[in-house]
Amino acid sequence: MEYKNLTKNTKIPVLGLGTWEIGGRMSRDTSYDAEGIAAIRGAIELGYTHIDTAEMYGAGHSEELVGLAIKDFDRDSLFITTKVLPEHLRYKDVIKSAEGSLKRLKTDYIDLYLIHVPNPKISIKETMQAMDLLVKQKKIRFIGVSNFSVEQLKEAQDFTENKIVNNQIEYNLLTRHSGMYNVNIESEIIPFCQENEIIITAWKPLVKGILFREKNKLLEELALKYDKTLSQIAINWLINKKNIITIPKSTNFKHLKENLGALGWKLSEEDMKKLDEKLR
Ligand SMILES: NC(=O)c1ccc[n+]([C@@H]2O[C@H](COP(=O)([O-])OP(=O)(O)OC[C@H]3O[C@@H](n4cnc5c(N)ncnc54)[C@H](OP(=O)(O)O)[C@@H]3O)[C@@H](O)[C@H]2O)c1
């Protein structure tokens, strides 16, 4: 595994496993439990140590499957990220959500706890105060956010005594300017995070596979040139950038292995630029 600095003393794996749709979408789906658990276990055996989940995924069932999958591994060797729902951002709700996540994950601590999506209807002050308490109680190690603009990040930082170390946003070869929640991704959010030592986690790094279905000449040329697959090029382009890590989801062992093959080599600066400019 390769790492980037989350803080001066803590590293975060550059490649993690996404778990959206493992255990259901917005509601609990138990029909593929064995497959989901096997995929998470298999990923850890292959060398993944960072797992990204959320109380939203499968209405908590994704966290339950992660909990079952990790129970026989050394907890301290893993890095678990989970997220609190935007409707649970009141002080008491944040504490209750974190406790629910800990129970489902069968763990004493969450490595990185994120506000899943900003909610302008709830004062960010009370959310951040609850996050601070969770850090004090050692229930969470680090605080982060997701889908936050620069203004929202600055405001949240004003109300916490801890540093916000992560912003998880939609970012991939085809999503550069605006995504589902954010605009000015490349022009504002990423530079701000890079300048302020905030790790950016790129979600939907493979555009849910769309990247492979729509033929792209440059991507194919580069895959041939480096003897890598399209997904390896797409992931390498992300993790080659300052402060960016990513979390592709897969329950397919061939894909899990393939995505790990995005590590250990680098696209040249010239080819990074070509992807930066031509695929926009
Ligand atoms: N913070 C947020 O608001 C937010 C929003 C969305 C997602 N996320 C997180 O980000 C993670 C990743 O995003 P995502 O799941 O939406 O999309 P994604 O990782 O871009 O794409 C996942 C899809 O790509 C396929 N895939 C994976 N590796 C492949 C490969 N090597 N070749 C071909 N297909 C491949 C997977 O199928 P197989 O399973 O068959 O491999 C799956 O259908 C999520 O799982 C979740 O943890 C966060």
The ligand as an SDF file (V2000), in Angstrom:
LIG
                    3D

 48 52  0  0  0  0  0  0  0  0999 V2000
  -19.3240   11.0070   -0.0260 N   0  0  0  0  0  0  0  0  0  0  0  0
  -20.2420   10.7810   -0.9300 C   0  0  0  0  0  0  0  0  0  0  0  0
  -21.2200   11.5420   -1.0700 O   0  0  0  0  0  0  0  0  0  0  0  0
  -20.1040    9.5910   -1.8280 C   0  0  0  0  0  0  0  0  0  0  0  0
  -20.9400    9.4570   -2.9440 C   0  0  0  0  0  0  0  0  0  0  0  0
  -20.7730    8.3400   -3.7580 C   0  0  0  0  0  0  0  0  0  0  0  0
  -19.8030    7.3990   -3.4550 C   0  0  0  0  0  0  0  0  0  0  0  0
  -19.0240    7.5220   -2.3340 N   0  0  0  0  0  0  0  0  0  0  0  0
  -17.9930    6.4990   -1.9750 C   0  0  0  0  0  0  0  0  0  0  0  0
  -17.1170    6.3530   -3.0700 O   0  0  0  0  0  0  0  0  0  0  0  0
  -17.0690    4.9680   -3.4560 C   0  0  0  0  0  0  0  0  0  0  0  0
  -16.7630    4.8510   -4.9350 C   0  0  0  0  0  0  0  0  0  0  0  0
  -17.7760    5.4310   -5.7350 O   0  0  0  0  0  0  0  0  0  0  0  0
  -18.8690    4.5720   -6.5370 P   0  0  0  0  0  0  0  0  0  0  0  0
  -19.0230    3.2380   -5.9140 O   0  0  0  0  0  0  0  0  0  0  0  0
  -20.0800    5.4120   -6.6390 O   0  0  0  0  0  0  0  0  0  0  0  0
  -18.2730    4.4660   -8.0060 O   0  0  0  0  0  0  0  0  0  0  0  0
  -16.9300    3.8790   -8.6540 P   0  0  0  0  0  0  0  0  0  0  0  0
  -16.0050    3.3680   -7.6140 O   0  0  0  0  0  0  0  0  0  0  0  0
  -16.4560    4.8830   -9.6430 O   0  0  0  0  0  0  0  0  0  0  0  0
  -17.4810    2.6680   -9.5240 O   0  0  0  0  0  0  0  0  0  0  0  0
  -17.9080    1.4660   -8.9830 C   0  0  0  0  0  0  0  0  0  0  0  0
  -18.3200    0.5770  -10.1420 C   0  0  0  0  0  0  0  0  0  0  0  0
  -17.1720    0.3110  -10.9780 O   0  0  0  0  0  0  0  0  0  0  0  0
  -17.0210   -1.0930  -11.1410 C   0  0  0  0  0  0  0  0  0  0  0  0
  -15.5780   -1.3740  -11.1410 N   0  0  0  0  0  0  0  0  0  0  0  0
  -14.7070   -1.2890  -10.1050 C   0  0  0  0  0  0  0  0  0  0  0  0
  -13.4530   -1.5890  -10.5050 N   0  0  0  0  0  0  0  0  0  0  0  0
  -13.5500   -1.8730  -11.8330 C   0  0  0  0  0  0  0  0  0  0  0  0
  -12.5980   -2.2580  -12.8070 C   0  0  0  0  0  0  0  0  0  0  0  0
  -11.3010   -2.4210  -12.5060 N   0  0  0  0  0  0  0  0  0  0  0  0
  -13.0290   -2.4590  -14.0860 N   0  0  0  0  0  0  0  0  0  0  0  0
  -14.3510   -2.3120  -14.4030 C   0  0  0  0  0  0  0  0  0  0  0  0
  -15.3000   -1.9450  -13.5180 N   0  0  0  0  0  0  0  0  0  0  0  0
  -14.9030   -1.7230  -12.2440 C   0  0  0  0  0  0  0  0  0  0  0  0
  -17.7400   -1.7360   -9.9730 C   0  0  0  0  0  0  0  0  0  0  0  0
  -18.2650   -2.9900  -10.3300 O   0  0  0  0  0  0  0  0  0  0  0  0
  -17.7470   -4.3700   -9.6510 P   0  0  0  0  0  0  0  0  0  0  0  0
  -18.2020   -4.3350   -8.2110 O   0  0  0  0  0  0  0  0  0  0  0  0
  -18.3950   -5.4050  -10.4810 O   0  0  0  0  0  0  0  0  0  0  0  0
  -16.2520   -4.3760   -9.7780 O   0  0  0  0  0  0  0  0  0  0  0  0
  -18.8740   -0.7450   -9.7070 C   0  0  0  0  0  0  0  0  0  0  0  0
  -19.9740   -1.0390  -10.5320 O   0  0  0  0  0  0  0  0  0  0  0  0
  -18.4440    4.4480   -3.0220 C   0  0  0  0  0  0  0  0  0  0  0  0
  -18.5130    3.0500   -2.9890 O   0  0  0  0  0  0  0  0  0  0  0  0
  -18.5930    5.1190   -1.6830 C   0  0  0  0  0  0  0  0  0  0  0  0
  -17.8530    4.4370   -0.6840 O   0  0  0  0  0  0  0  0  0  0  0  0
  -19.1530    8.6080   -1.5320 C   0  0  0  0  0  0  0  0  0  0  0  0
  1  2  1  0
  2  3  2  0
  2  4  1  0
  4  5  1  0
  4 48  2  0
  5  6  2  0
  6  7  1  0
  7  8  2  0
  8  9  1  0
  8 48  1  0
  9 10  1  0
  9 46  1  0
 10 11  1  0
 11 12  1  0
 11 44  1  0
 12 13  1  0
 13 14  1  0
 14 15  2  0
 14 16  1  0
 14 17  1  0
 17 18  1  0
 18 19  2  0
 18 20  1  0
 18 21  1  0
 21 22  1  0
 22 23  1  0
 23 24  1  0
 23 42  1  0
 24 25  1  0
 25 26  1  0
 25 36  1  0
 26 27  1  0
 26 35  1  0
 27 28  2  0
 28 29  1  0
 29 30  1  0
 29 35  2  0
 30 31  1  0
 30 32  2  0
 32 33  1  0
 33 34  2  0
 34 35  1  0
 36 37  1  0
 36 42  1  0
 37 38  1  0
 38 39  2  0
 38 40  1  0
 38 41  1  0
 42 43  1  0
 44 45  1  0
 44 46  1  0
 46 47  1  0
M  CHG  2   8   1  16  -1
M  END
$$$$
